[in-house]
Amino acid sequence: MPPLTPNGLIPHIDFPAEPYEAVHADVAARWSGAASYRQYSSAWNALAYRFHGAVDAGDQFQRSLVKFGSHPAPQQRYQQEEALFNFFSNGFSAFEALFYGLFAIGSFIDAAAFPLTTPKEQQRVSPSHTNDAYKRAFPGNAILAAFANVFHDPSYQRWREMRNVLTHRAAPGRRMYVGIGTDDAPPVEWKLNDLPLDKYMVPAHQSELAQIISGVLSATKTFVAKQA
């Protein structure tokens, strides 16, 4: 795959490169001279960086799982936990960067409705804050349905919860099971949403991340294209 235009990264196969690039090309052609363009470009870079940071951390966890299993010695367990922390932290940060970029796009169209001048205004931006601003500035626009799909998606809600728990509250323990036979024990579970620590966990969550971001980017592509 060709490198991404904003930053030169070679995109992972799961990264929605086509709508990402299409939005950037349209935004750059229309608004590269806007005062808040730097806010947008930084967020667009961060979206790609955080997504690929999650991929790299997930790969690190998968390699450790194959080599050491899901109940390793303390040092390897620490490394697995660090990889999972980075996976979920980077993944949810990708959502946040996407919505920050969307807020900046809104500022190109209606600066008063999407203020981004002061540090306080910039710090206030979040996915929900962006959603509220779009509801006020663009009532009835189709992009709002894409936002609603995200916020009502159980996958997104789990990503948010897991990032918040890992960042602010806990390093989850693990729950081990003993089988009756030699190979019939259930997989070790992470004491965070009782997730099995097996080879399927990272790919399943990475697929969720890509699918949600792709849906919003596709809606953003249409939204930007329709702006006068």
Secondary structure, DSSP 4 states (H G I P E B T S, - for coil): -PPPTTT-----TTS-HHHHHHHHHHHHHHHTTSTTHHHHHHHHHHHHHHHHHHHHHHHHHHHHHHHH-SS--HHHHHHHHHHHHHHHHHHHHHHHHHHHHHHHHHHHH-TTTS--SSHHHHHH--HHHHHHHHHHHSTT-THHHHHHHHHH-HHHHHHHHHHHHHHHT----EE----SSSS-PPPPEETTTTEE-STTHHHHHHHHHHHHHHHHHHHHHHHHHT--
